[in-house]
Amino acid sequence: MSDYQPLHCDLHDFLEIACLYRYWLRIELREGLVFDAQAFTTHTRRNANGELEEFLEVRVDDASRELRLDRLHAVTPLAAQALFGRVELGPA
């Protein structure tokens, strides 16, 4: 059985907005790692057990990176004109 915990729909909307506008985000992971990356898309796929997991795909230095949504602690748009500010997505 997967330990994946789905993100609440209201919080997922912030990630969709970030991807729509290709925001650069300051991303804080639950493990304490913090880095900047450009939001690209979100997607869902089945793990080895056939259970669904959701991911945020970001671009860093011309490379794609997938971040499982339940590993995210917070995101902060770096653009002054962003439609939202820092959003906490899960516990630290």
N, CA, C and O atoms as a MOPAC input file, in Angstrom:
PM7 MOZYME 1SCF
protein

 N      0.83900 1    -1.18700 1     0.00000 1
 C      0.00000 1     0.00000 1     0.00000 1
 C      0.88300 1     1.24900 1     0.00000 1
 O      1.91600 1     1.27600 1     0.66800 1
 N      0.49000 1     2.25800 1    -0.72800 1
 C      1.23800 1     3.50400 1    -0.85000 1
 C      1.04500 1     4.37200 1     0.38900 1
 O      0.01600 1     4.29600 1     1.06000 1
 N      2.04700 1     5.19400 1     0.68000 1
 C      1.92500 1     6.14600 1     1.77000 1
 C      1.54400 1     7.53400 1     1.23500 1
 O      1.63400 1     8.52600 1     1.95900 1
 N      1.12400 1     7.59900 1    -0.02100 1
 C      0.77800 1     8.86900 1    -0.63800 1
 C     -0.45800 1     9.47400 1     0.01500 1
 O     -1.46800 1     8.79600 1     0.20600 1
 N     -0.36700 1    10.77000 1     0.35900 1
 C     -1.48300 1    11.51600 1     0.92900 1
 C     -1.90000 1    12.59400 1    -0.06700 1
 O     -1.13500 1    13.52900 1    -0.30200 1
 N     -3.10000 1    12.49200 1    -0.66200 1
 C     -3.52200 1    13.47400 1    -1.67000 1
 C     -3.57100 1    14.88900 1    -1.09300 1
 O     -3.87500 1    15.09800 1     0.08100 1
 N     -3.26600 1    15.82700 1    -1.94300 1
 C     -3.32600 1    17.23800 1    -1.58900 1
 C     -4.78100 1    17.70000 1    -1.66200 1
 O     -5.51900 1    17.29400 1    -2.56100 1
 N     -5.19000 1    18.54400 1    -0.72300 1
 C     -6.54800 1    19.08400 1    -0.72600 1
 C     -6.77100 1    19.86800 1    -2.02200 1
 O     -5.86500 1    20.55600 1    -2.49200 1
 N     -7.95400 1    19.76900 1    -2.59500 1
 C     -8.26800 1    20.40500 1    -3.88600 1
 C     -7.99500 1    21.90000 1    -3.89900 1
 O     -7.48200 1    22.42100 1    -4.88800 1
 N     -8.33100 1    22.60500 1    -2.81100 1
 C     -8.09600 1    24.04700 1    -2.76200 1
 C     -6.61200 1    24.36900 1    -2.91300 1
 O     -6.25400 1    25.35600 1    -3.55600 1
 N     -5.76100 1    23.55800 1    -2.33600 1
 C     -4.31700 1    23.77900 1    -2.43700 1
 C     -3.79500 1    23.41000 1    -3.82100 1
 O     -2.87600 1    24.04300 1    -4.34100 1
 N     -4.38600 1    22.38900 1    -4.40200 1
 C     -3.98800 1    21.96300 1    -5.75000 1
 C     -4.21100 1    23.09500 1    -6.74900 1
 O     -3.44600 1    23.23700 1    -7.70300 1
 N     -5.24900 1    23.90000 1    -6.54100 1
 C     -5.55000 1    25.01500 1    -7.44900 1
 C     -4.38700 1    26.00300 1    -7.54100 1
 O     -4.12200 1    26.54200 1    -8.61600 1
 N     -3.69100 1    26.24600 1    -6.43200 1
 C     -2.53800 1    27.15300 1    -6.47600 1
 C     -1.44500 1    26.61900 1    -7.40200 1
 O     -0.81000 1    27.38600 1    -8.12600 1
 N     -1.23100 1    25.32000 1    -7.37700 1
 C     -0.21600 1    24.72500 1    -8.25800 1
 C     -0.64100 1    24.82500 1    -9.71600 1
 O      0.19100 1    25.05700 1   -10.59300 1
 N     -1.92700 1    24.65200 1    -9.97700 1
 C     -2.43300 1    24.77900 1   -11.35200 1
 C     -2.24500 1    26.20300 1   -11.87100 1
 O     -1.87400 1    26.39700 1   -13.02900 1
 N     -2.49800 1    27.19600 1   -11.02300 1
 C     -2.28400 1    28.59400 1   -11.41300 1
 C     -0.80500 1    28.82800 1   -11.69700 1
 O     -0.45500 1    29.47500 1   -12.68400 1
 N      0.05700 1    28.30900 1   -10.84000 1
 C      1.50000 1    28.47100 1   -11.03300 1
 C      1.93900 1    27.86900 1   -12.36300 1
 O      2.77500 1    28.44000 1   -13.06300 1
 N      1.37500 1    26.71700 1   -12.70900 1
 C      1.73200 1    26.08500 1   -13.98500 1
 C      1.16600 1    26.86300 1   -15.17100 1
 O      1.84300 1    27.03300 1   -16.18400 1
 N     -0.05400 1    27.32500 1   -15.04700 1
 C     -0.69500 1    28.08900 1   -16.12200 1
 C      0.13900 1    29.30500 1   -16.50400 1
 O      0.31300 1    29.60000 1   -17.68600 1
 N      0.65400 1    30.00800 1   -15.49900 1
 C      1.43000 1    31.21900 1   -15.74300 1
 C      2.94500 1    30.97600 1   -15.74000 1
 O      3.73500 1    31.91400 1   -15.85300 1
 N      3.33200 1    29.70900 1   -15.61100 1
 C      4.76000 1    29.32600 1   -15.61600 1
 C      5.56000 1    30.12100 1   -14.58100 1
 O      6.66900 1    30.57900 1   -14.85700 1
 N      4.98400 1    30.27600 1   -13.39200 1
 C      5.66000 1    31.00600 1   -12.32100 1
 C      6.96200 1    30.32000 1   -11.92900 1
 O      7.07300 1    29.09400 1   -11.93800 1
 N      7.93300 1    31.14200 1   -11.59000 1
 C      9.10100 1    30.65700 1   -10.87000 1
 C      8.69000 1    30.61000 1    -9.41200 1
 O      8.13100 1    31.57100 1    -8.88400 1
 N      8.96600 1    29.49600 1    -8.76800 1
 C      8.55900 1    29.27500 1    -7.38900 1
 C      9.76400 1    29.01300 1    -6.49900 1
 O     10.74800 1    28.41100 1    -6.92900 1
 N      9.67900 1    29.46300 1    -5.27300 1
 C     10.58900 1    28.99100 1    -4.22800 1
 C      9.86500 1    27.80000 1    -3.61900 1
 O      8.79000 1    27.94400 1    -3.03600 1
 N     10.46300 1    26.62500 1    -3.76000 1
 C      9.83600 1    25.37800 1    -3.33700 1
 C     10.51000 1    24.88100 1    -2.07000 1
 O     11.73200 1    24.74400 1    -2.00500 1
 N      9.68500 1    24.61400 1    -1.06200 1
 C     10.17500 1    24.07700 1     0.21200 1
 C      9.64900 1    22.64900 1     0.34600 1
 O      8.43900 1    22.42400 1     0.35300 1
 N     10.55400 1    21.70200 1     0.45100 1
 C     10.15600 1    20.31000 1     0.62600 1
 C     10.05300 1    19.97400 1     2.10400 1
 O     10.66400 1    20.63600 1     2.94300 1
 N      9.28700 1    18.95600 1     2.41500 1
 C      9.10700 1    18.53400 1     3.80500 1
 C     10.43700 1    18.14400 1     4.45100 1
 O     10.60200 1    18.26900 1     5.66400 1
 N     11.37400 1    17.67700 1     3.64700 1
 C     12.67100 1    17.24100 1     4.16200 1
 C     13.59500 1    18.41400 1     4.47700 1
 O     14.69500 1    18.21300 1     4.99300 1
 N     13.15700 1    19.64500 1     4.17000 1
 C     13.93500 1    20.82800 1     4.48000 1
 C     14.67500 1    21.44200 1     3.30200 1
 O     15.19600 1    22.55000 1     3.43100 1
 N     14.74200 1    20.77300 1     2.16800 1
 C     15.40300 1    21.31300 1     0.98100 1
 C     14.57600 1    22.46400 1     0.42700 1
 O     13.35000 1    22.37300 1     0.34900 1
 N     15.25300 1    23.55600 1     0.04000 1
 C     14.59700 1    24.72300 1    -0.55700 1
 C     15.33500 1    25.05600 1    -1.85500 1
 O     16.56400 1    25.12800 1    -1.87100 1
 N     14.58500 1    25.25900 1    -2.94100 1
 C     15.19100 1    25.61800 1    -4.22200 1
 C     14.17800 1    26.36400 1    -5.06900 1
 O     12.98100 1    26.33600 1    -4.78300 1
 N     14.65800 1    27.03300 1    -6.11700 1
 C     13.80800 1    27.76800 1    -7.04900 1
 C     13.68700 1    26.98000 1    -8.34500 1
 O     14.66500 1    26.42200 1    -8.84100 1
 N     12.46400 1    26.94100 1    -8.88900 1
 C     12.21700 1    26.22500 1   -10.13200 1
 C     10.98800 1    26.81800 1   -10.80100 1
 O     10.16800 1    27.46800 1   -10.15400 1
 N     10.86900 1    26.58800 1   -12.09900 1
 C      9.71700 1    27.07200 1   -12.85200 1
 C      8.64100 1    25.98400 1   -12.90900 1
 O      8.90500 1    24.85300 1   -13.31800 1
 N      7.42800 1    26.34500 1   -12.49400 1
 C      6.30400 1    25.40700 1   -12.54200 1
 C      5.96000 1    25.12600 1   -14.00000 1
 O      5.90700 1    26.04500 1   -14.81700 1
 N      5.72900 1    23.86100 1   -14.32500 1
 C      5.44500 1    23.48900 1   -15.70400 1
 C      4.08200 1    22.80900 1   -15.83800 1
 O      3.24600 1    23.27200 1   -16.61500 1
 N      3.83900 1    21.73300 1   -15.10700 1
 C      2.56200 1    21.03100 1   -15.19700 1
 C      2.37900 1    20.13600 1   -13.97700 1
 O      3.32300 1    19.86800 1   -13.23400 1
 N      1.15800 1    19.68600 1   -13.79200 1
 C      0.88500 1    18.66100 1   -12.79000 1
 C      0.36400 1    17.43600 1   -13.53500 1
 O     -0.22200 1    17.55800 1   -14.61000 1
 N      0.57600 1    16.28500 1   -12.97000 1
 C      0.02900 1    15.06900 1   -13.57000 1
 C     -0.12900 1    13.98500 1   -12.51200 1
 O      0.42600 1    14.05900 1   -11.41500 1
 N     -0.89700 1    12.99200 1   -12.88100 1
 C     -1.18700 1    11.85600 1   -12.02100 1
 C     -0.70800 1    10.60200 1   -12.72200 1
 O     -0.81100 1    10.48300 1   -13.94200 1
 N     -0.18000 1     9.66200 1   -11.93800 1
 C      0.17400 1     8.36400 1   -12.51700 1
 C      0.06400 1     7.29400 1   -11.43400 1
 O      0.02700 1     7.59200 1   -10.24000 1
 N      0.01400 1     6.07800 1   -11.87100 1
 C     -0.10300 1     4.94900 1   -10.94800 1
 C      1.28600 1     4.48600 1   -10.51400 1
 O      2.21900 1     4.42500 1   -11.31500 1
 N      1.40000 1     4.16300 1    -9.23200 1
 C      2.66700 1     3.63000 1    -8.73200 1
 C      2.71400 1     2.12500 1    -8.99700 1
 O      1.83100 1     1.58600 1    -9.66500 1
 N      3.72000 1     1.45900 1    -8.48500 1
 C      3.89400 1     0.02300 1    -8.73300 1
 C      2.72700 1    -0.80800 1    -8.18600 1
 O      2.47200 1    -1.91300 1    -8.66600 1
 N      2.02900 1    -0.28100 1    -7.19200 1
 C      0.87700 1    -0.98400 1    -6.61500 1
 C     -0.43100 1    -0.64300 1    -7.31700 1
 O     -1.49000 1    -1.13900 1    -6.93200 1
 N     -0.36400 1     0.20300 1    -8.34900 1
 C     -1.55500 1     0.58400 1    -9.08300 1
 C     -2.32300 1     1.74100 1    -8.46900 1
 O     -3.41000 1     2.07700 1    -8.93900 1
 N     -1.77800 1     2.35600 1    -7.42500 1
 C     -2.44200 1     3.47500 1    -6.76300 1
 C     -2.01000 1     4.79100 1    -7.39000 1
 O     -0.87400 1     4.92600 1    -7.84600 1
 N     -2.92100 1     5.76200 1    -7.41300 1
 C     -2.64200 1     7.05700 1    -8.02200 1
 C     -1.79200 1     7.93300 1    -7.11600 1
 O     -1.99500 1     7.97900 1    -5.90300 1
 N     -0.84100 1     8.62500 1    -7.72200 1
 C     -0.02600 1     9.63500 1    -7.05700 1
 C      0.02000 1    10.85500 1    -7.96000 1
 O     -0.00300 1    10.73400 1    -9.18500 1
 N      0.08700 1    12.04900 1    -7.34100 1
 C      0.11200 1    13.29700 1    -8.10300 1
 C      1.48400 1    13.94100 1    -8.00800 1
 O      2.16100 1    13.84000 1    -6.98500 1
 N      1.88900 1    14.60500 1    -9.08800 1
 C      3.20700 1    15.21000 1    -9.18100 1
 C      3.13300 1    16.62200 1    -9.74600 1
 O      2.25200 1    16.94400 1   -10.54300 1
 N      4.07100 1    17.45500 1    -9.31800 1
 C      4.32100 1    18.75900 1    -9.91500 1
 C      5.59700 1    18.62100 1   -10.72000 1
 O      6.63300 1    18.22400 1   -10.18700 1
 N      5.52700 1    18.94800 1   -12.00400 1
 C      6.72900 1    18.93800 1   -12.83300 1
 C      7.26100 1    20.35800 1   -12.89700 1
 O      6.53000 1    21.29300 1   -13.22400 1
 N      8.53100 1    20.51000 1   -12.58500 1
 C      9.19000 1    21.81000 1   -12.62100 1
 C     10.40700 1    21.72100 1   -13.52400 1
 O     10.89200 1    20.63500 1   -13.84100 1
 N     10.88800 1    22.89100 1   -13.93100 1
 C     12.09900 1    22.97400 1   -14.74900 1
 C     13.16900 1    23.70900 1   -13.96300 1
 O     12.93400 1    24.78900 1   -13.42100 1
 N     14.33600 1    23.11300 1   -13.91200 1
 C     15.49700 1    23.69800 1   -13.24800 1
 C     16.69000 1    23.49300 1   -14.17100 1
 O     17.01900 1    22.35900 1   -14.52200 1
 N     17.34400 1    24.59100 1   -14.56800 1
 C     18.53300 1    24.49300 1   -15.43300 1
 C     18.27800 1    23.61300 1   -16.65100 1
 O     19.08000 1    22.73100 1   -16.95900 1
 N     17.15900 1    23.84900 1   -17.35000 1
 C     16.78300 1    23.12500 1   -18.56500 1
 C     16.54100 1    21.64000 1   -18.35700 1
 O     16.53000 1    20.87700 1   -19.32300 1
 N     16.34800 1    21.21900 1   -17.12600 1
 C     16.02600 1    19.82600 1   -16.83200 1
 C     14.69200 1    19.76900 1   -16.10000 1
 O     14.37200 1    20.65100 1   -15.30400 1
 N     13.91900 1    18.72600 1   -16.37600 1
 C     12.64600 1    18.52500 1   -15.69300 1
 C     12.87000 1    17.73300 1   -14.41000 1
 O     13.74700 1    16.87400 1   -14.32600 1
 N     12.05000 1    18.05100 1   -13.42300 1
 C     12.08700 1    17.32700 1   -12.15600 1
 C     10.65300 1    17.12900 1   -11.70100 1
 O      9.85300 1    18.06400 1   -11.73900 1
 N     10.32500 1    15.92200 1   -11.27200 1
 C      8.99000 1    15.62600 1   -10.76400 1
 C      9.02900 1    15.62300 1    -9.24300 1
 O      9.90600 1    15.01200 1    -8.63200 1
 N      8.07100 1    16.31100 1    -8.64400 1
 C      7.96500 1    16.38700 1    -7.19400 1
 C      6.61400 1    15.82800 1    -6.78600 1
 O      5.57400 1    16.35100 1    -7.18900 1
 N      6.62400 1    14.77500 1    -5.99300 1
 C      5.36000 1    14.21500 1    -5.51800 1
 C      4.70700 1    15.23500 1    -4.59800 1
 O      5.35400 1    15.75800 1    -3.69100 1
 N      3.43000 1    15.52200 1    -4.82700 1
 C      2.76900 1    16.63400 1    -4.14500 1
 C      2.78900 1    16.52200 1    -2.62700 1
 O      2.85900 1    17.54300 1    -1.94200 1
 N      2.72900 1    15.32300 1    -2.09100 1
 C      2.73000 1    15.20500 1    -0.63700 1
 C      4.12000 1    15.36500 1    -0.02300 1
 O      4.27100 1    15.26400 1     1.19400 1
 N      5.13000 1    15.61200 1    -0.84400 1
 C      6.47600 1    15.90600 1    -0.34900 1
 C      6.70600 1    17.42000 1    -0.23500 1
 O      7.70600 1    17.86200 1     0.33000 1
 N      5.76100 1    18.21300 1    -0.78300 1
 C      5.88100 1    19.66600 1    -0.75400 1
 C      5.42100 1    20.21600 1     0.58800 1
 O      4.38100 1    19.81500 1     1.11000 1
 N      6.19500 1    21.12800 1     1.13800 1
 C      5.77900 1    21.82800 1     2.35700 1
 C      5.13600 1    23.16800 1     1.98800 1
 O      4.06500 1    23.50300 1     2.49300 1
 N      5.79500 1    23.93900 1     1.10200 1
 C      5.26200 1    25.25200 1     0.72200 1
 C      5.82300 1    25.66700 1    -0.62100 1
 O      6.87900 1    25.19800 1    -1.04500 1
 N      5.09400 1    26.56400 1    -1.28900 1
 C      5.57700 1    27.20400 1    -2.51500 1
 C      5.32700 1    28.69700 1    -2.39800 1
 O      4.32500 1    29.13600 1    -1.83300 1
 N      6.26400 1    29.47100 1    -2.94500 1
 C      6.14200 1    30.93200 1    -2.96300 1
 C      6.46400 1    31.42200 1    -4.36100 1
 O      7.58000 1    31.21300 1    -4.83600 1
 N      5.51700 1    32.07100 1    -5.04200 1
 C      5.82700 1    32.63200 1    -6.36300 1
 C      6.87400 1    33.73800 1    -6.22400 1
 O      6.83800 1    34.51800 1    -5.27200 1
 N      7.79500 1    33.80000 1    -7.16700 1
 C      8.85300 1    34.80000 1    -7.13300 1
 C      8.51400 1    36.03100 1    -7.96200 1
 O      9.24100 1    37.02300 1    -7.91200 1
 N      7.42700 1    35.98600 1    -8.72200 1
 C      7.00700 1    37.12300 1    -9.55200 1
 C      6.20800 1    38.11700 1    -8.72300 1
 O      5.32100 1    37.72600 1    -7.96300 1
 N      6.51500 1    39.38900 1    -8.86500 1
 C      5.80800 1    40.43900 1    -8.12300 1
 C      4.32200 1    40.47500 1    -8.46900 1
 O      3.50400 1    40.82300 1    -7.61700 1
 N      3.95800 1    40.12600 1    -9.69500 1
 C      2.57100 1    40.18800 1   -10.14900 1
 C      1.81000 1    38.87900 1    -9.91600 1
 O      0.71200 1    38.71600 1   -10.44800 1
 N      2.35100 1    37.95800 1    -9.14900 1
 C      1.71300 1    36.65900 1    -8.91600 1
 C      0.33200 1    36.82800 1    -8.28900 1
 O      0.08300 1    37.78900 1    -7.56000 1
 N     -0.55400 1    35.89100 1    -8.57700 1
 C     -1.92700 1    35.93600 1    -8.09800 1
 C     -2.08400 1    35.39400 1    -6.67900 1
 O     -3.17900 1    35.44400 1    -6.11900 1
 N     -1.01800 1    34.88500 1    -6.10000 1
 C     -1.05400 1    34.41000 1    -4.72200 1
 C      0.34100 1    34.54000 1    -4.11900 1
 O      1.32700 1    34.71700 1    -4.83400 1
 N      0.40300 1    34.45200 1    -2.82400 1
 C      1.67500 1    34.51400 1    -2.10400 1
 C      2.08000 1    33.12500 1    -1.63600 1
 O      1.67900 1    32.11900 1    -2.22200 1
 N      2.87100 1    33.08000 1    -0.58600 1
 C      3.34100 1    31.79600 1    -0.05900 1
 C      2.15000 1    30.95600 1     0.38700 1
 O      1.24200 1    31.43400 1     1.06700 1
 N      2.18400 1    29.68200 1    -0.02200 1
 C      1.11700 1    28.74400 1     0.32900 1
 C      1.75000 1    27.52100 1     0.97900 1
 O      2.62200 1    26.87800 1     0.39500 1
 N      1.30800 1    27.20900 1     2.18300 1
 C      1.75800 1    25.98200 1     2.84800 1
 C      0.86900 1    24.84600 1     2.37600 1
 O     -0.35600 1    24.91000 1     2.47700 1
 N      1.51200 1    23.79800 1     1.85700 1
 C      0.78900 1    22.67200 1     1.27800 1
 C      0.73000 1    21.46600 1     2.20600 1
 O     -0.13100 1    20.60000 1     2.05100 1
 N      1.63000 1    21.41200 1     3.15300 1
 C      1.65400 1    20.26300 1     4.05200 1
 C      2.56000 1    20.53600 1     5.23100 1
 O      3.22900 1    21.56800 1     5.27900 1
 N      2.58700 1    19.62500 1     6.17800 1
 C      3.42700 1    19.82100 1     7.35500 1
 C      4.90600 1    19.78300 1     7.00600 1
 O      5.31600 1    19.15300 1     6.03000 1
 N      5.68300 1    20.45600 1     7.80500 1
 C      7.13400 1    20.48000 1     7.58600 1
 C      7.74100 1    19.16500 1     7.98700 1
 O      8.95400 1    18.98600 1     7.87800 1

